Amino acid sequence: MIFGPVLLAQASGATLAHSVRAGGRMLKKGAILTDSDLAALADAGIVRVMVARLEPSDVPEDEAAHALATAARGPGLRIAPPTTGRCNLHAEAAGLLRVDARAVDAANALDEALTIATPPDFARLEAGQLAATAKVIPYAAPRAMLDRATVALDGALVLHPFAPLRAALIVTRTETLKPSVIDKGIRAVTDRLVSLGSPLPDVRTVDHDDAALTGAIREAMDLAPDLLLILAATATSDRRDLAPAALVAAGGTVERFGMPVDPGNLLVLARIGAIPAIVLPGCARSPALNGADWVLERLAARLPVTGADIARMGVGGLLKEMPGRPHPRERPARPRERPE
């Protein structure tokens, strides 16, 4: 692409690089200059303009941006018409966006004219939400680099829509746990499921007791749910604690205790046959974002969640501090003593 100031006599058909006022007219950047435009500029006393002129090896910005977005687009995404060198992808439904970071990085590294920006991998998107924007920085991109970028992207973005989960929720109670706290926890978990497009869960409340919980798990499994959730009256402190032990007694296996996401550290991931089971952390009683949300979102998007997957959640897993946290992550420093 040729770029720079030229005399008006050489500017016909070129792309105006910067907006210019010519008398009562405003010629906007990106406009293809016509003889009428040049006459208006001359009448305004302007003799030179900054323009861009494409060469045979160049691809116009809108065409190049559309090619980038098309190449990156996988299932579940729709493409918007390009404009001003930008082309966007949007989610067709609510779901999780998978991003091939290596492919996106490779495309962005090829030429500074070509860029594509995305949310993080596993970002939760609502229907219609922006999933990516492809932007050509100058007014054109070199065709050879564009061709390489489209090959590198090759469906790098895929939207996995949420599908309804038939969940069974077991809540345990103790004599000291207030009914209002139990109700708040049930409401928070139910709201999470409903927000993911799932129906109301089958809720059972039982005593915080080995036999009672094991029996409730077996009864819940008779309904063949897609997911089993346990919200225990006390936080899980070990794989051998009451809730994970009851899962094992009911025929399940514990795959992971604990996660590198805070709040949410004390989540337990288990399975009974092919059905995933989660012992929720205590913070799930609050509607605030926590590690359990990340696990539920993946399950609702029908993406696998393994212990290894949870181990990789640490980067970005330090979530917002919760007000009123009994044991804050960082205590205020003691004020320094004044010197005598």
C-alpha positions, -999 to +999 in steps of 0.1 A: +000+000+000+012+035-009+006+061+018+015+097+021+006+133+010-001+139-027-012+169-048-049+170-055-042+162-092-028+128-081-055+120-055-084+109-077-096+074-067-073+073-036-085+067+000-086+098+022-065+090+052-078+118+075-111+137+076-109+171+060-134+200+059-138+216+025-161+246+028-194+234+041-186+197+035-168+172+057-149+146+038-145+116+061-115+094+064-117+063+044-137+080+016-127+072-020-119+107-034-139+117-065-134+145-089-163+164-071-144+159-038-112+172-053-130+203-067-144+211-032-110+207-017-094+230-043-122+256-037-113+255+000-076+263-008-063+228+000-036+217-024-024+184-007-042+156+011-029+125+029-041+094+011-037+057+008-035+039-026-038+002-029-014-019-049-022-051-068-010-072-039-033-055-014-067-065-001-091-037+009-097-034+047-133-046+048-127-075+025-096-085+046-114-081+079-143-103+066-118-130+055-102-130+090-135-133+108-148-160+084-117-180+089-119-178+127-156-186+128-166-220+141-199-235+150-223-213+171-211-180+158-226-156+133-207-130+113-217-093+109-211-072+078-177-056+078-174-018+081-144+006+085-120-023+084-137-042+112-157-075+111-174-089+143-185-124+153-214-128+177-228-157+198-258-173+183-269-186+217-259-185+253-229-207+259-191-210+264-166-198+239-136-220+232-106-201+219-076-217+202-051-192+216-022-206+196-041-201+164-051-165+173-016-157+184-001-171+151-025-150+130-018-118+150+020-124+147+020-125+109+016-089+100+008-058+120-020-049+096-040-080+107-055-083+141-082-104+158-093-099+194-113-124+215-125-129+251-106-154+272-110-191+266-141-205+282-157-171+284-194-172+291-214-154+264-251-145+261-269-147+228-259-119+205-228-110+226-196-101+209-173-131+205-145-116+184-135-086+164-113-088+134-097-054+126-074-044+097-053-016+110-044+003+078-067+007+048-055-026+032-036-058+040-011-077+020-028-106+004+000-131+010-001-124+048-039-125+048-039-159+032-015-172+058-036-158+086-068-174+074-050-207+072-037-203+108-071-194+122-091-223+107-121-223+130-102-211+161-134-200+178-163-223+187-194-215+208-207-244+228-243-236+237-258-244+270-282-273+272-306-280+300-293-300+329-316-321+350-300-317+384-306-333+417-296-311+447-291-326+481-288-301+510-277-312+545-288-295+577-277-294+613-294-281+644-273-250+644-278-241+608-306-215+604-334-224+579-329-190+563-293-200+555-305-233+540-331-215+519-306-189+507-283-217+495-310-235+477-321-203+460-285-194+449-279-228+434-313-229+417-307-195+402-274-206+388-290-236+371-319-215+357-295-189+344-278-217+324-311-227+308-318-256+331-351-265+349-355-263+386-336-290+404-350-319+424-342-307+459-339-329+490-330-317+525-316-343+549-297-344+582-260-339+580-254-376+587-235-403+568-264-427+565-290-400+557-268-385+530-258-418+514-294-428+512-304-395+497-277-399+470-290-434+461-325-421+459-315-392+437-296-415+414-327-436+408-340-405+389-310-407+365-302-370+367-276-353+344-259-339+375-258-344+412-251-315+435-245-316+473-246-285+494-234-296+528-240-279+561-203-278+568-174-271+545-155-302+532-121-305+549-108-337+534-116-364+509-127-385+538-151-359+551-189-366+553-200-355+518-173-371+496-173-402+518-211-406+513-206-403+475-181-432+477-204-452+499-231-447+473-209-461+446-191-430+434-155-420+430-139-387+440-118-373+412-106-341+427-108-323+461-101-286+459-095-262+431-071-233+424-100-208+423-108-185+451-136-183+462-144-219+455-113-237+469-132-265+487-152-279+457-152-316+453-155-332+418-168-368+418-187-392+396-213-419+400-209-440+369-211-415+340-230-389+361-209-360+374-213-351+411-202-319+428-199-312+465-204-274+463-181-250+483-198-229+510-195-198+488-221-213+465-247-201+490-239-166+476-248-155+441-213-140+437-191-156+411-170-185+424-153-216+411-185-237+411-198-214+384-170-223+361-176-260+366-214-257+361-209-236+330-188-263+314-212-291+323-241-271+309-221-265+277-216-303+276-179-299+279-159-324+299-146-315+334-118-336+348-095-332+377-068-321+353-092-294+338-097-280+373-060-280+380-056-257+350-081-231+363-055-213+385-045-186+360-074-161+363-087-181+393-082-153+418-117-139+418-130-108+435-127-106+472-161-111+490-172-085+514-175-098+550-152-127+543-145-143+577-108-149+568-098-124+541-069-134+518-050-103+528-053-087+563-047-050+567-011-041+576-006-029+611+000+009+613+036+017+618+046+031+651+056+067+652+092+073+660+098+087+695 
